[in-house]
Amino acid sequence: MSFLQSLLIAIEPQLVELCAVIVTALIGWLFTILRTHFKMQIEEKHERAIKKAAATGAKAAIRAGFKGLEAKTYMRRHVFESVPDAMAALRPKPLTFDNILESALGDRENAAPAMLINNMASGVNEVAHGELPSGGALR
């Protein structure tokens, strides 16, 4: 038996242990990366859900004739009822949540007059051509 074979036999348990430590570290590192990736995806999903619920609540509040604080109160209730899991998961700070609501409400309030004008204009155009806005015809 040569010196090299004797040396390999003597250090084999340490080499196996070193390889096990390296593999364990790589698995841990991979797990951390995957956990971070999926956590970010879940947070983005919840954020989109909250913003969509705020936009829907703003639309409903405007249709109901609410403005300002009444509209935000309506929207706040709508968001909490629509996406409770997202609100519980993200727990947005009150100021952040108010900013989301104000943004959604501002977008809808600014868009509401333009949508009304566009709808009226298209209705007038259709009536001028002998059609009702609902698709029927004038008699």
N, CA, C and O atoms as CSV, one atom per row, in Angstrom:
chain,resi,resn,atom,element,x,y,z
A,1,MET,N,N,0.848,-1.165,0.000
A,1,MET,CA,C,0.000,0.000,0.000
A,1,MET,C,C,0.899,1.235,0.000
A,1,MET,O,O,1.845,1.340,0.781
A,2,SER,N,N,0.584,2.139,-0.876
A,2,SER,CA,C,1.428,3.316,-1.008
A,2,SER,C,C,1.028,4.385,0.008
A,2,SER,O,O,0.000,4.303,0.680
A,3,PHE,N,N,1.888,5.379,0.079
A,3,PHE,CA,C,1.647,6.477,1.014
A,3,PHE,C,C,0.369,7.235,0.651
A,3,PHE,O,O,-0.399,7.609,1.537
A,4,LEU,N,N,0.136,7.465,-0.644
A,4,LEU,CA,C,-1.031,8.209,-1.108
A,4,LEU,C,C,-2.323,7.475,-0.764
A,4,LEU,O,O,-3.296,8.095,-0.335
A,5,GLN,N,N,-2.336,6.156,-0.950
A,5,GLN,CA,C,-3.525,5.373,-0.602
A,5,GLN,C,C,-3.780,5.430,0.898
A,5,GLN,O,O,-4.930,5.541,1.323
A,6,SER,N,N,-2.759,5.357,1.682
A,6,SER,CA,C,-2.898,5.430,3.141
A,6,SER,C,C,-3.459,6.798,3.551
A,6,SER,O,O,-4.314,6.898,4.430
A,7,LEU,N,N,-2.961,7.827,2.902
A,7,LEU,CA,C,-3.430,9.181,3.216
A,7,LEU,C,C,-4.901,9.344,2.860
A,7,LEU,O,O,-5.667,9.903,3.645
A,8,LEU,N,N,-5.308,8.863,1.683
A,8,LEU,CA,C,-6.711,8.964,1.280
A,8,LEU,C,C,-7.623,8.185,2.224
A,8,LEU,O,O,-8.707,8.659,2.564
A,9,ILE,N,N,-7.212,7.033,2.637
A,9,ILE,CA,C,-8.006,6.239,3.582
A,9,ILE,C,C,-8.130,6.976,4.915
A,9,ILE,O,O,-9.176,6.921,5.563
A,10,ALA,N,N,-7.083,7.652,5.315
A,10,ALA,CA,C,-7.093,8.356,6.605
A,10,ALA,C,C,-7.980,9.600,6.563
A,10,ALA,O,O,-8.642,9.908,7.554
A,11,ILE,N,N,-8.011,10.320,5.440
A,11,ILE,CA,C,-8.784,11.567,5.399
A,11,ILE,C,C,-10.162,11.410,4.745
A,11,ILE,O,O,-10.895,12.391,4.614
A,12,GLU,N,N,-10.518,10.207,4.338
A,12,GLU,CA,C,-11.802,9.984,3.680
A,12,GLU,C,C,-12.993,10.431,4.533
A,12,GLU,O,O,-13.879,11.090,3.988
A,13,PRO,N,N,-13.078,10.121,5.821
A,13,PRO,CA,C,-14.231,10.568,6.617
A,13,PRO,C,C,-14.347,12.104,6.659
A,13,PRO,O,O,-15.453,12.645,6.621
A,14,GLN,N,N,-13.216,12.793,6.736
A,14,GLN,CA,C,-13.248,14.255,6.760
A,14,GLN,C,C,-13.707,14.821,5.416
A,14,GLN,O,O,-14.443,15.807,5.380
A,15,LEU,N,N,-13.276,14.204,4.309
A,15,LEU,CA,C,-13.713,14.654,2.985
A,15,LEU,C,C,-15.218,14.459,2.801
A,15,LEU,O,O,-15.902,15.328,2.260
A,16,VAL,N,N,-15.723,13.321,3.250
A,16,VAL,CA,C,-17.163,13.069,3.152
A,16,VAL,C,C,-17.935,14.090,3.988
A,16,VAL,O,O,-18.959,14.614,3.550
A,17,GLU,N,N,-17.439,14.366,5.182
A,17,GLU,CA,C,-18.091,15.349,6.046
A,17,GLU,C,C,-18.038,16.751,5.431
A,17,GLU,O,O,-19.018,17.493,5.502
A,18,LEU,N,N,-16.923,17.114,4.840
A,18,LEU,CA,C,-16.791,18.410,4.179
A,18,LEU,C,C,-17.772,18.538,3.013
A,18,LEU,O,O,-18.406,19.578,2.836
A,19,CYS,N,N,-17.890,17.481,2.229
A,19,CYS,CA,C,-18.850,17.495,1.111
A,19,CYS,C,C,-20.283,17.637,1.623
A,19,CYS,O,O,-21.092,18.348,1.026
A,20,ALA,N,N,-20.593,16.963,2.723
A,20,ALA,CA,C,-21.937,17.067,3.302
A,20,ALA,C,C,-22.222,18.489,3.770
A,20,ALA,O,O,-23.330,18.992,3.580
A,21,VAL,N,N,-21.242,19.139,4.376
A,21,VAL,CA,C,-21.405,20.525,4.826
A,21,VAL,C,C,-21.622,21.445,3.634
A,21,VAL,O,O,-22.478,22.328,3.690
A,22,ILE,N,N,-20.870,21.258,2.563
A,22,ILE,CA,C,-20.998,22.097,1.363
A,22,ILE,C,C,-22.376,21.915,0.734
A,22,ILE,O,O,-23.019,22.895,0.359
A,23,VAL,N,N,-22.833,20.674,0.615
A,23,VAL,CA,C,-24.155,20.404,0.032
A,23,VAL,C,C,-25.254,21.005,0.912
A,23,VAL,O,O,-26.208,21.586,0.396
A,24,THR,N,N,-25.129,20.870,2.222
A,24,THR,CA,C,-26.117,21.450,3.138
A,24,THR,C,C,-26.161,22.974,3.006
A,24,THR,O,O,-27.242,23.563,3.000
A,25,ALA,N,N,-25.011,23.604,2.904
A,25,ALA,CA,C,-24.951,25.060,2.740
A,25,ALA,C,C,-25.604,25.481,1.415
A,25,ALA,O,O,-26.332,26.473,1.373
A,26,LEU,N,N,-25.351,24.742,0.351
A,26,LEU,CA,C,-25.964,25.058,-0.939
A,26,LEU,C,C,-27.479,24.905,-0.899
A,26,LEU,O,O,-28.201,25.723,-1.470
A,27,ILE,N,N,-27.962,23.871,-0.233
A,27,ILE,CA,C,-29.407,23.671,-0.099
A,27,ILE,C,C,-30.027,24.820,0.700
A,27,ILE,O,O,-31.081,25.336,0.327
A,28,GLY,N,N,-29.388,25.218,1.783
A,28,GLY,CA,C,-29.872,26.335,2.584
A,28,GLY,C,C,-29.904,27.630,1.796
A,28,GLY,O,O,-30.873,28.383,1.885
A,29,TRP,N,N,-28.868,27.898,1.031
A,29,TRP,CA,C,-28.793,29.096,0.202
A,29,TRP,C,C,-29.907,29.089,-0.847
A,29,TRP,O,O,-30.571,30.105,-1.053
A,30,LEU,N,N,-30.112,27.950,-1.506
A,30,LEU,CA,C,-31.156,27.828,-2.505
A,30,LEU,C,C,-32.531,28.032,-1.885
A,30,LEU,O,O,-33.383,28.700,-2.472
A,31,PHE,N,N,-32.756,27.462,-0.705
A,31,PHE,CA,C,-34.027,27.619,-0.011
A,31,PHE,C,C,-34.293,29.088,0.313
A,31,PHE,O,O,-35.420,29.559,0.160
A,32,THR,N,N,-33.276,29.809,0.754
A,32,THR,CA,C,-33.426,31.234,1.078
A,32,THR,C,C,-33.792,32.039,-0.160
A,32,THR,O,O,-34.655,32.914,-0.097
A,33,ILE,N,N,-33.154,31.758,-1.268
A,33,ILE,CA,C,-33.453,32.464,-2.516
A,33,ILE,C,C,-34.886,32.177,-2.960
A,33,ILE,O,O,-35.609,33.099,-3.338
A,34,LEU,N,N,-35.300,30.920,-2.921
A,34,LEU,CA,C,-36.657,30.564,-3.325
A,34,LEU,C,C,-37.703,31.191,-2.404
A,34,LEU,O,O,-38.732,31.679,-2.871
A,35,ARG,N,N,-37.443,31.177,-1.113
A,35,ARG,CA,C,-38.384,31.756,-0.151
A,35,ARG,C,C,-38.543,33.252,-0.407
A,35,ARG,O,O,-39.661,33.768,-0.385
A,36,THR,N,N,-37.451,33.942,-0.647
A,36,THR,CA,C,-37.499,35.374,-0.932
A,36,THR,C,C,-38.268,35.644,-2.218
A,36,THR,O,O,-39.076,36.570,-2.285
A,37,HIS,N,N,-38.013,34.836,-3.231
A,37,HIS,CA,C,-38.690,35.009,-4.522
A,37,HIS,C,C,-40.201,34.831,-4.374
A,37,HIS,O,O,-40.973,35.666,-4.847
A,38,PHE,N,N,-40.623,33.751,-3.722
A,38,PHE,CA,C,-42.051,33.489,-3.590
A,38,PHE,C,C,-42.721,34.484,-2.646
A,38,PHE,O,O,-43.886,34.829,-2.845
A,39,LYS,N,N,-42.012,34.946,-1.634
A,39,LYS,CA,C,-42.567,35.954,-0.731
A,39,LYS,C,C,-42.827,37.241,-1.503
A,39,LYS,O,O,-43.860,37.882,-1.312
A,40,MET,N,N,-41.906,37.618,-2.365
A,40,MET,CA,C,-42.090,38.829,-3.170
A,40,MET,C,C,-43.274,38.673,-4.120
A,40,MET,O,O,-44.045,39.614,-4.308
A,41,GLN,N,N,-43.422,37.501,-4.715
A,41,GLN,CA,C,-44.551,37.271,-5.615
A,41,GLN,C,C,-45.877,37.357,-4.867
A,41,GLN,O,O,-46.842,37.933,-5.371
A,42,ILE,N,N,-45.926,36.793,-3.678
A,42,ILE,CA,C,-47.156,36.828,-2.880
A,42,ILE,C,C,-47.467,38.259,-2.474
A,42,ILE,O,O,-48.624,38.677,-2.527
A,43,GLU,N,N,-46.450,39.019,-2.067
A,43,GLU,CA,C,-46.672,40.414,-1.681
A,43,GLU,C,C,-47.168,41.238,-2.864
A,43,GLU,O,O,-48.056,42.076,-2.704
A,44,GLU,N,N,-46.606,41.010,-4.046
A,44,GLU,CA,C,-47.064,41.722,-5.238
A,44,GLU,C,C,-48.515,41.377,-5.561
A,44,GLU,O,O,-49.291,42.247,-5.957
A,45,LYS,N,N,-48.875,40.117,-5.393
A,45,LYS,CA,C,-50.246,39.685,-5.639
A,45,LYS,C,C,-51.199,40.384,-4.675
A,45,LYS,O,O,-52.257,40.863,-5.084
A,46,HIS,N,N,-50.828,40.445,-3.397
A,46,HIS,CA,C,-51.667,41.120,-2.402
A,46,HIS,C,C,-51.767,42.617,-2.693
A,46,HIS,O,O,-52.833,43.217,-2.550
A,47,GLU,N,N,-50.651,43.211,-3.101
A,47,GLU,CA,C,-50.653,44.645,-3.404
A,47,GLU,C,C,-51.579,44.941,-4.584
A,47,GLU,O,O,-52.343,45.905,-4.551
A,48,ARG,N,N,-51.509,44.119,-5.614
A,48,ARG,CA,C,-52.402,44.300,-6.770
A,48,ARG,C,C,-53.856,44.150,-6.350
A,48,ARG,O,O,-54.720,44.901,-6.804
A,49,ALA,N,N,-54.126,43.174,-5.480
A,49,ALA,CA,C,-55.502,42.954,-5.023
A,49,ALA,C,C,-56.027,44.161,-4.256
A,49,ALA,O,O,-57.176,44.561,-4.441
A,50,ILE,N,N,-55.195,44.743,-3.398
A,50,ILE,CA,C,-55.613,45.914,-2.627
A,50,ILE,C,C,-55.876,47.091,-3.558
A,50,ILE,O,O,-56.881,47.786,-3.411
A,51,LYS,N,N,-54.985,47.318,-4.510
A,51,LYS,CA,C,-55.163,48.445,-5.430
A,51,LYS,C,C,-56.385,48.254,-6.324
A,51,LYS,O,O,-57.095,49.214,-6.624
A,52,LYS,N,N,-56.627,47.020,-6.748
A,52,LYS,CA,C,-57.805,46.752,-7.574
A,52,LYS,C,C,-59.076,46.955,-6.762
A,52,LYS,O,O,-60.046,47.523,-7.262
A,53,ALA,N,N,-59.082,46.496,-5.512
A,53,ALA,CA,C,-60.249,46.690,-4.654
A,53,ALA,C,C,-60.471,48.176,-4.366
A,53,ALA,O,O,-61.615,48.626,-4.294
A,54,ALA,N,N,-59.399,48.933,-4.204
A,54,ALA,CA,C,-59.522,50.377,-3.984
A,54,ALA,C,C,-60.118,51.051,-5.213
A,54,ALA,O,O,-60.968,51.932,-5.087
A,55,ALA,N,N,-59.677,50.643,-6.399
A,55,ALA,CA,C,-60.216,51.226,-7.630
A,55,ALA,C,C,-61.697,50.878,-7.794
A,55,ALA,O,O,-62.499,51.726,-8.185
A,56,THR,N,N,-62.049,49.643,-7.495
A,56,THR,CA,C,-63.447,49.228,-7.578
A,56,THR,C,C,-64.286,49.979,-6.553
A,56,THR,O,O,-65.401,50.412,-6.846
A,57,GLY,N,N,-63.738,50.130,-5.347
A,57,GLY,CA,C,-64.442,50.881,-4.306
A,57,GLY,C,C,-64.609,52.340,-4.688
A,57,GLY,O,O,-65.647,52.937,-4.401
A,58,ALA,N,N,-63.608,52.925,-5.328
A,58,ALA,CA,C,-63.701,54.318,-5.767
A,58,ALA,C,C,-64.795,54.469,-6.820
A,58,ALA,O,O,-65.575,55.422,-6.793
A,59,LYS,N,N,-64.838,53.527,-7.734
A,59,LYS,CA,C,-65.859,53.569,-8.781
A,59,LYS,C,C,-67.255,53.474,-8.170
A,59,LYS,O,O,-68.160,54.217,-8.550
A,60,ALA,N,N,-67.420,52.559,-7.227
A,60,ALA,CA,C,-68.716,52.390,-6.574
A,60,ALA,C,C,-69.073,53.607,-5.724
A,60,ALA,O,O,-70.234,54.014,-5.682
A,61,ALA,N,N,-68.084,54.191,-5.048
A,61,ALA,CA,C,-68.335,55.374,-4.207
A,61,ALA,C,C,-68.782,56.552,-5.067
A,61,ALA,O,O,-69.689,57.291,-4.682
A,62,ILE,N,N,-68.161,56.731,-6.213
A,62,ILE,CA,C,-68.534,57.835,-7.105
A,62,ILE,C,C,-69.935,57.612,-7.663
A,62,ILE,O,O,-70.733,58.545,-7.751
A,63,ARG,N,N,-70.230,56.360,-8.042
A,63,ARG,CA,C,-71.577,56.059,-8.542
A,63,ARG,C,C,-72.638,56.318,-7.470
A,63,ARG,O,O,-73.752,56.746,-7.772
A,64,ALA,N,N,-72.268,56.049,-6.205
A,64,ALA,CA,C,-73.215,56.267,-5.105
A,64,ALA,C,C,-73.306,57.740,-4.717
A,64,ALA,O,O,-74.137,58.111,-3.888
A,65,GLY,N,N,-72.465,58.574,-5.304
A,65,GLY,CA,C,-72.517,60.001,-5.040
A,65,GLY,C,C,-71.666,60.463,-3.871
A,65,GLY,O,O,-71.799,61.603,-3.425
A,66,PHE,N,N,-70.793,59.598,-3.364
A,66,PHE,CA,C,-69.929,59.987,-2.249
A,66,PHE,C,C,-68.745,60.799,-2.756
A,66,PHE,O,O,-68.270,60.604,-3.875
A,67,LYS,N,N,-68.279,61.712,-1.909
A,67,LYS,CA,C,-67.089,62.496,-2.223
A,67,LYS,C,C,-66.262,62.644,-0.964
A,67,LYS,O,O,-66.772,62.526,0.150
A,68,GLY,N,N,-64.986,62.903,-1.153
A,68,GLY,CA,C,-64.096,63.203,-0.037
A,68,GLY,C,C,-64.037,62.112,1.018
A,68,GLY,O,O,-63.800,60.942,0.718
A,69,LEU,N,N,-64.259,62.524,2.265
A,69,LEU,CA,C,-64.136,61.601,3.396
A,69,LEU,C,C,-65.159,60.466,3.333
A,69,LEU,O,O,-64.842,59.328,3.680
A,70,GLU,N,N,-66.375,60.766,2.897
A,70,GLU,CA,C,-67.389,59.711,2.767
A,70,GLU,C,C,-66.940,58.655,1.764
A,70,GLU,O,O,-67.101,57.456,1.991
A,71,ALA,N,N,-66.380,59.114,0.665
A,71,ALA,CA,C,-65.915,58.188,-0.365
A,71,ALA,C,C,-64.771,57.327,0.169
A,71,ALA,O,O,-64.742,56.118,-0.058
A,72,LYS,N,N,-63.828,57.954,0.881
A,72,LYS,CA,C,-62.700,57.177,1.431
A,72,LYS,C,C,-63.176,56.179,2.470
A,72,LYS,O,O,-62.656,55.065,2.537
A,73,THR,N,N,-64.156,56.558,3.284
A,73,THR,CA,C,-64.706,55.637,4.287
A,73,THR,C,C,-65.365,54.454,3.595
A,73,THR,O,O,-65.182,53.307,4.002
A,74,TYR,N,N,-66.130,54.735,2.549
A,74,TYR,CA,C,-66.778,53.680,1.779
A,74,TYR,C,C,-65.730,52.757,1.162
A,74,TYR,O,O,-65.854,51.533,1.217
A,75,MET,N,N,-64.687,53.369,0.569
A,75,MET,CA,C,-63.636,52.591,-0.072
A,75,MET,C,C,-62.881,51.741,0.946
A,75,MET,O,O,-62.574,50.579,0.679
A,76,ARG,N,N,-62.585,52.310,2.102
A,76,ARG,CA,C,-61.855,51.579,3.142
A,76,ARG,C,C,-62.637,50.313,3.529
A,76,ARG,O,O,-62.070,49.224,3.616
A,77,ARG,N,N,-63.946,50.477,3.760
A,77,ARG,CA,C,-64.768,49.321,4.113
A,77,ARG,C,C,-64.783,48.310,2.970
A,77,ARG,O,O,-64.688,47.103,3.193
A,78,HIS,N,N,-64.903,48.818,1.743
A,78,HIS,CA,C,-64.938,47.934,0.577
A,78,HIS,C,C,-63.651,47.106,0.471
A,78,HIS,O,O,-63.703,45.900,0.227
A,79,VAL,N,N,-62.506,47.754,0.655
A,79,VAL,CA,C,-61.225,47.042,0.545
A,79,VAL,C,C,-61.107,45.987,1.644
A,79,VAL,O,O,-60.729,44.848,1.372
A,80,PHE,N,N,-61.428,46.362,2.881
A,80,PHE,CA,C,-61.316,45.398,3.983
A,80,PHE,C,C,-62.253,44.217,3.796
A,80,PHE,O,O,-61.917,43.093,4.170
A,81,GLU,N,N,-63.426,44.459,3.219
A,81,GLU,CA,C,-64.369,43.359,2.993
A,81,GLU,C,C,-63.994,42.537,1.766
A,81,GLU,O,O,-64.224,41.328,1.739
A,82,SER,N,N,-63.421,43.175,0.753
A,82,SER,CA,C,-63.109,42.484,-0.499
A,82,SER,C,C,-61.854,41.622,-0.422
A,82,SER,O,O,-61.832,40.498,-0.924
A,83,VAL,N,N,-60.814,42.151,0.206
A,83,VAL,CA,C,-59.534,41.431,0.238
A,83,VAL,C,C,-58.968,41.383,1.670
A,83,VAL,O,O,-57.903,41.942,1.933
A,84,PRO,N,N,-59.678,40.719,2.589
A,84,PRO,CA,C,-59.197,40.688,3.971
A,84,PRO,C,C,-57.859,39.962,4.123
A,84,PRO,O,O,-57.044,40.337,4.966
A,85,ASP,N,N,-57.632,38.938,3.321
A,85,ASP,CA,C,-56.364,38.201,3.415
A,85,ASP,C,C,-55.178,39.081,3.011
A,85,ASP,O,O,-54.124,39.049,3.646
A,86,ALA,N,N,-55.365,39.858,1.956
A,86,ALA,CA,C,-54.291,40.742,1.509
A,86,ALA,C,C,-54.015,41.818,2.553
A,86,ALA,O,O,-52.857,42.141,2.819
A,87,MET,N,N,-55.058,42.369,3.140
A,87,MET,CA,C,-54.875,43.398,4.170
A,87,MET,C,C,-54.184,42.809,5.391
A,87,MET,O,O,-53.318,43.451,5.985
A,88,ALA,N,N,-54.559,41.592,5.768
A,88,ALA,CA,C,-53.935,40.945,6.934
A,88,ALA,C,C,-52.479,40.593,6.645
A,88,ALA,O,O,-51.630,40.685,7.532
A,89,ALA,N,N,-52.187,40.191,5.414
A,89,ALA,CA,C,-50.825,39.787,5.078
A,89,ALA,C,C,-49.882,40.987,4.993
A,89,ALA,O,O,-48.760,40.932,5.496
A,90,LEU,N,N,-50.331,42.063,4.362
A,90,LEU,CA,C,-49.447,43.213,4.159
A,90,LEU,C,C,-49.479,44.209,5.315
A,90,LEU,O,O,-48.473,44.851,5.615
A,91,ARG,N,N,-50.633,44.333,5.959
A,91,ARG,CA,C,-50.810,45.303,7.050
A,91,ARG,C,C,-50.228,46.669,6.685
A,91,ARG,O,O,-49.285,47.133,7.327
A,92,PRO,N,N,-50.784,47.312,5.661
A,92,PRO,CA,C,-50.234,48.611,5.272
A,92,PRO,C,C,-50.418,49.644,6.378
A,92,PRO,O,O,-51.412,49.622,7.104
A,93,LYS,N,N,-49.465,50.533,6.496
A,93,LYS,CA,C,-49.557,51.607,7.481
A,93,LYS,C,C,-50.730,52.511,7.092
A,93,LYS,O,O,-51.055,52.629,5.910
A,94,PRO,N,N,-51.361,53.147,8.076
A,94,PRO,CA,C,-52.525,53.985,7.768
A,94,PRO,C,C,-52.250,55.048,6.702
A,94,PRO,O,O,-53.079,55.262,5.818
A,95,LEU,N,N,-51.114,55.704,6.776
A,95,LEU,CA,C,-50.798,56.741,5.789
A,95,LEU,C,C,-50.634,56.135,4.394
A,95,LEU,O,O,-51.096,56.705,3.406
A,96,THR,N,N,-49.980,54.989,4.320
A,96,THR,CA,C,-49.801,54.311,3.032
A,96,THR,C,C,-51.152,53.898,2.455
A,96,THR,O,O,-51.406,54.077,1.264
A,97,PHE,N,N,-52.014,53.346,3.307
A,97,PHE,CA,C,-53.340,52.910,2.861
A,97,PHE,C,C,-54.160,54.114,2.403
A,97,PHE,O,O,-54.854,54.035,1.389
A,98,ASP,N,N,-54.090,55.224,3.132
A,98,ASP,CA,C,-54.798,56.444,2.720
A,98,ASP,C,C,-54.286,56.933,1.368
A,98,ASP,O,O,-55.072,57.390,0.537
A,99,ASN,N,N,-52.983,56.842,1.141
A,99,ASN,CA,C,-52.426,57.252,-0.155
A,99,ASN,C,C,-52.954,56.385,-1.293
A,99,ASN,O,O,-53.243,56.885,-2.380
A,100,ILE,N,N,-53.078,55.087,-1.038
A,100,ILE,CA,C,-53.630,54.174,-2.049
A,100,ILE,C,C,-55.076,54.562,-2.352
A,100,ILE,O,O,-55.482,54.621,-3.513
A,101,LEU,N,N,-55.855,54.828,-1.287
A,101,LEU,CA,C,-57.258,55.203,-1.474
A,101,LEU,C,C,-57.378,56.536,-2.209
A,101,LEU,O,O,-58.185,56.673,-3.128
A,102,GLU,N,N,-56.575,57.513,-1.804
A,102,GLU,CA,C,-56.627,58.824,-2.460
A,102,GLU,C,C,-56.222,58.732,-3.926
A,102,GLU,O,O,-56.803,59.402,-4.779
A,103,SER,N,N,-55.240,57.913,-4.211
A,103,SER,CA,C,-54.801,57.737,-5.593
A,103,SER,C,C,-55.924,57.128,-6.428
A,103,SER,O,O,-56.217,57.607,-7.524
A,104,ALA,N,N,-56.547,56.078,-5.914
A,104,ALA,CA,C,-57.635,55.424,-6.646
A,104,ALA,C,C,-58.818,56.373,-6.803
A,104,ALA,O,O,-59.438,56.432,-7.865
A,105,LEU,N,N,-59.125,57.109,-5.751
A,105,LEU,CA,C,-60.250,58.039,-5.808
A,105,LEU,C,C,-59.947,59.196,-6.748
A,105,LEU,O,O,-60.807,59.616,-7.521
A,106,GLY,N,N,-58.728,59.707,-6.681
A,106,GLY,CA,C,-58.339,60.799,-7.575
A,106,GLY,C,C,-58.386,60.385,-9.029
A,106,GLY,O,O,-58.842,61.146,-9.882
A,107,ASP,N,N,-57.915,59.179,-9.317
A,107,ASP,CA,C,-57.959,58.689,-10.694
A,107,ASP,C,C,-59.392,58.587,-11.185
A,107,ASP,O,O,-59.689,58.953,-12.322
A,108,ARG,N,N,-60.281,58.092,-10.338
A,108,ARG,CA,C,-61.687,57.919,-10.727
A,108,ARG,C,C,-62.412,59.258,-10.816
A,108,ARG,O,O,-63.188,59.480,-11.746
A,109,GLU,N,N,-62.167,60.154,-9.858
A,109,GLU,CA,C,-62.841,61.449,-9.884
A,109,GLU,C,C,-62.418,62.252,-11.110
A,109,GLU,O,O,-63.237,62.937,-11.722
A,110,ASN,N,N,-61.137,62.166,-11.466
A,110,ASN,CA,C,-60.660,62.887,-12.649
A,110,ASN,C,C,-61.184,62.250,-13.927
A,110,ASN,O,O,-61.434,62.939,-14.917
A,111,ALA,N,N,-61.350,60.930,-13.901
A,111,ALA,CA,C,-61.805,60.226,-15.097
A,111,ALA,C,C,-63.324,60.309,-15.251
A,111,ALA,O,O,-63.829,60.208,-16.369
A,112,ALA,N,N,-64.063,60.491,-14.154
A,112,ALA,CA,C,-65.527,60.468,-14.216
A,112,ALA,C,C,-66.090,61.520,-15.154
A,112,ALA,O,O,-66.924,61.173,-15.990
A,113,PRO,N,N,-65.686,62.802,-15.071
A,113,PRO,CA,C,-66.240,63.776,-16.018
A,113,PRO,C,C,-65.885,63.452,-17.465
A,113,PRO,O,O,-66.716,63.617,-18.358
A,114,ALA,N,N,-64.667,62.996,-17.701
A,114,ALA,CA,C,-64.258,62.657,-19.074
A,114,ALA,C,C,-65.071,61.487,-19.596
A,114,ALA,O,O,-65.486,61.491,-20.755
A,115,MET,N,N,-65.309,60.466,-18.744
A,115,MET,CA,C,-66.104,59.315,-19.174
A,115,MET,C,C,-67.534,59.752,-19.474
A,115,MET,O,O,-68.139,59.286,-20.440
A,116,LEU,N,N,-68.071,60.643,-18.650
A,116,LEU,CA,C,-69.427,61.125,-18.870
A,116,LEU,C,C,-69.516,61.878,-20.192
A,116,LEU,O,O,-70.454,61.675,-20.962
A,117,ILE,N,N,-68.545,62.743,-20.456
A,117,ILE,CA,C,-68.531,63.499,-21.707
A,117,ILE,C,C,-68.396,62.559,-22.899
A,117,ILE,O,O,-69.091,62.717,-23.902
A,118,ASN,N,N,-67.487,61.568,-22.785
A,118,ASN,CA,C,-67.314,60.604,-23.883
A,118,ASN,C,C,-68.585,59.803,-24.115
A,118,ASN,O,O,-68.983,59.583,-25.259
A,119,ASN,N,N,-69.228,59.362,-23.026
A,119,ASN,CA,C,-70.464,58.594,-23.165
A,119,ASN,C,C,-71.568,59.451,-23.776
A,119,ASN,O,O,-72.331,58.980,-24.620
A,120,MET,N,N,-71.650,60.709,-23.349
A,120,MET,CA,C,-72.664,61.599,-23.906
A,120,MET,C,C,-72.388,61.849,-25.383
A,120,MET,O,O,-73.311,61.824,-26.197
A,121,ALA,N,N,-71.129,62.089,-25.736
A,121,ALA,CA,C,-70.773,62.362,-27.123
A,121,ALA,C,C,-71.079,61.159,-28.005
A,121,ALA,O,O,-71.612,61.313,-29.104
A,122,SER,N,N,-70.745,59.964,-27.530
A,122,SER,CA,C,-71.021,58.788,-28.352
A,122,SER,C,C,-72.521,58.558,-28.460
A,122,SER,O,O,-73.006,58.109,-29.499
A,123,GLY,N,N,-73.267,58.865,-27.387
A,123,GLY,CA,C,-74.724,58.732,-27.429
A,123,GLY,C,C,-75.334,59.706,-28.405
A,123,GLY,O,O,-76.239,59.345,-29.157
A,124,VAL,N,N,-74.849,60.947,-28.407
A,124,VAL,CA,C,-75.351,61.957,-29.339
A,124,VAL,C,C,-75.029,61.545,-30.763
A,124,VAL,O,O,-75.868,61.683,-31.654
A,125,ASN,N,N,-73.835,61.047,-30.986
A,125,ASN,CA,C,-73.418,60.616,-32.312
A,125,ASN,C,C,-74.301,59.475,-32.813
A,125,ASN,O,O,-74.709,59.460,-33.974
A,126,GLU,N,N,-74.595,58.519,-31.924
A,126,GLU,CA,C,-75.421,57.394,-32.331
A,126,GLU,C,C,-76.852,57.838,-32.610
A,126,GLU,O,O,-77.482,57.369,-33.559
A,127,VAL,N,N,-77.368,58.756,-31.767
A,127,VAL,CA,C,-78.718,59.250,-31.983
A,127,VAL,C,C,-78.791,60.011,-33.302
A,127,VAL,O,O,-79.783,59.912,-34.025
A,128,ALA,N,N,-77.736,60.775,-33.617
A,128,ALA,CA,C,-77.719,61.533,-34.873
A,128,ALA,C,C,-77.760,60.604,-36.079
A,128,ALA,O,O,-78.233,60.991,-37.147
A,129,HIS,N,N,-77.266,59.381,-35.912
A,129,HIS,CA,C,-77.266,58.416,-37.013
A,129,HIS,C,C,-78.468,57.483,-36.963
A,129,HIS,O,O,-78.511,56.483,-37.680
A,130,GLY,N,N,-79.452,57.808,-36.110
A,130,GLY,CA,C,-80.691,57.026,-36.080
A,130,GLY,C,C,-80.621,55.811,-35.171
A,130,GLY,O,O,-81.452,54.911,-35.296
A,131,GLU,N,N,-79.661,55.757,-34.266
A,131,GLU,CA,C,-79.548,54.623,-33.351
A,131,GLU,C,C,-79.587,55.122,-31.919
A,131,GLU,O,O,-79.168,56.240,-31.622
A,132,LEU,N,N,-80.093,54.285,-31.046
A,132,LEU,CA,C,-80.053,54.578,-29.629
A,132,LEU,C,C,-78.725,54.093,-29.055
A,132,LEU,O,O,-78.134,53.158,-29.594
A,133,PRO,N,N,-78.242,54.707,-27.973
A,133,PRO,CA,C,-76.978,54.247,-27.372
A,133,PRO,C,C,-77.015,52.787,-26.965
A,133,PRO,O,O,-75.968,52.143,-26.894
A,134,SER,N,N,-78.201,52.248,-26.694
A,134,SER,CA,C,-78.302,50.860,-26.284
A,134,SER,C,C,-78.227,49.903,-27.469
A,134,SER,O,O,-78.232,48.686,-27.284
A,135,GLY,N,N,-78.159,50.436,-28.666
A,135,GLY,CA,C,-78.057,49.578,-29.839
A,135,GLY,C,C,-79.353,49.497,-30.620
A,135,GLY,O,O,-79.370,48.960,-31.728
A,136,GLY,N,N,-80.435,50.016,-30.071
A,136,GLY,CA,C,-81.716,50.004,-30.770
A,136,GLY,C,C,-81.764,51.094,-31.825
A,136,GLY,O,O,-80.817,51.867,-31.971
A,137,ALA,N,N,-82.840,51.157,-32.545
A,137,ALA,CA,C,-82.983,52.173,-33.596
A,137,ALA,C,C,-84.113,53.111,-33.243
A,137,ALA,O,O,-85.059,52.731,-32.553
A,138,LEU,N,N,-84.011,54.349,-33.724
A,138,LEU,CA,C,-85.078,55.324,-33.527
A,138,LEU,C,C,-86.217,55.013,-34.483
A,138,LEU,O,O,-85.983,54.530,-35.591
A,139,ARG,N,N,-87.453,55.284,-34.064
A,139,ARG,CA,C,-88.589,55.038,-34.947
A,139,ARG,C,C,-89.274,56.311,-35.273
A,139,ARG,O,O,-90.260,56.311,-36.009
